[in-house]
């Protein structure tokens, strides 16, 4: 499960950096792969989105801050 968490976290970082580039420079990482219409770009976008959904669903179980007991 830890390996899956590391993969999803990496994909979320890539997605976050992509949004930063879009916001600051109107430039999309998908342009490296030929734009949004290219299959590889769409696969990357789907993987980043799936990683986000998986992290939302499994976050509480993976996050030390969320599972720490207050006492």
N, C-alpha and C positions, 0 to 999 in steps of 0.2 A: 504494500500500500504506500510505503514511503517513496518508492520509485515513481509511482503514478502521481503523487503529490508534487514531486520535483519537476516532473514533465509539465504538469498543469501550471505550476508556478512560473516556469520558464516561458510558457506560451502566453501567460498573462502579462509578463514583463514585456515581451515582444509586442503584444497588442497595445499596452500602455504607451510604450515608446512610439509606436506607430501613430497613435492619437495625438501625442505631443508634437510629432513632426507635421501632422495634418493641421493642427491648431496654429503652430508657429509659422510654418513655411508653405502651407497648402501642398505638401508633398507626401505621397503615400508610399510605404515600403513595397506595396504590390506593383509599383511602377518598375521596379527592378526585374520583375518577372513578366513584363509586358502589359501591365494594367489589370483592371478589375475583370475584364472579360476573359482573361486567360485562365485555363483550368487550374494551374498550379496556384495562382493567386486566390482563387475561390476556395481551394482546398485549405490553404493557410488560414483564410478568414473563418472557415467552418471549424477548423481545429482550435483556433483561439476562442471562438464563441462556445464551443463544447467544453473547453477548459474552464471558462468562466462559469458555466452552468454547474459543472462538477465541483468547482471550488465553493460555490454558493451552497450546494447541497451538503458537502462534506466538511465545510469550514469548521464548524463547532468541534468536531471530533479531532481535527488536525491542529487546531490553534491552541497553543499553551495558555494564552491569555484568557481565552473563552472557557477553558476547562480548569483553570486554577481555582482553588477553593479560597474563599475569603473567610478569614476567621478572626 
